[in-house]
Each structure stands twice: as C-alpha cells, then as structure tokens.
Amino acid sequence: MSSPEICHQHYTNYQFYKVVDSVIHVLHLANLFFETMRPWDLKKKPECHKELDVILHLTLETLRICSIILQPIIPSMACKLLDKLQIPNDARHWEHCMKPSWRVEGAIFETKNIQSGKFLLFQRIYSDKKKIHKKTASG
C-alpha cells in the first residue's frame, strides 16, 4: 500500500495522528535520501546534472504529495508549500497525490525554477531557558 493509501485509511478511521506520523516518517526518509545523495556536491559537476535533476525532482515530489495529504490538518502551511512549489490550485486534490506528477493525465511535466529567497514554513520554538541562554550568549 502506498503512503497516500495508508493515510486515506487513517483519515477514514479518524486517526489523524496516524496521518501525521506516516507523513513525518516519509519526510524523514526523503531528508535522509537528500542528505545521502549530496546534491550540493553534484551541482559542482556538470556531468552529474541529470542525476541532480532526478534527486531534486524526487525530493520535491515527496514534498508535493505530503503537502496534499496534510491539507485537511494544516491547510495554510500546506497551501504555502504548494504555492512555493508552484502547484496550481486545481492540482491539489486527493487524487493528485495518488500518482506521481509525471503519471497524472494531462499534467504538464516541466522543470520550474522555484523562487529563491528565504522560505520559512515552521518557526523554531525555544524553551524559556534556551531563549535566556541565546540572549545572554549573543548580547
């Protein structure tokens, strides 16, 4: 069973925490894949640019699917990420996470440049002790 199918089953059973756990697990695996493949090193080698494109596409595709899955739980954050990935509003429905983007009928598969610049999805949360220590260390 694919991750979207598993998450759909969790949604059907009102087990939203299991949806989140499943998505976090997939995102950890995607992060491990990204770190292991070291795309920042491949970028320096022109002969590895096709491999780099595949790594980036698979990673961004994982983010796309996970964002669609999480829309019912964190709609504004999911929307923010899908906007950054330039996913059209009419391609954000559940059926769009059931297949990879290159297998969706009628989908236009093209490389898009994601706008550079700072993009913050989650604000880091500090405990009071860390805030005090951070202020003392920097000030």
Buried (B, 14 or more C-beta within 10 A) or exposed (E): EEBBEBBBBBBEEEBEEBBBEBBEEBBEEBEEEBEEBEBEEBEEEEEBEEEBEEBBBBBBBBBBBBBBBBBEBBEEBBBBBBEBBEBEEEBBEBEBBBBBBEEBEEBEEEEEEEEEEEEEEEEEEEEEEEEEEEEEEEE
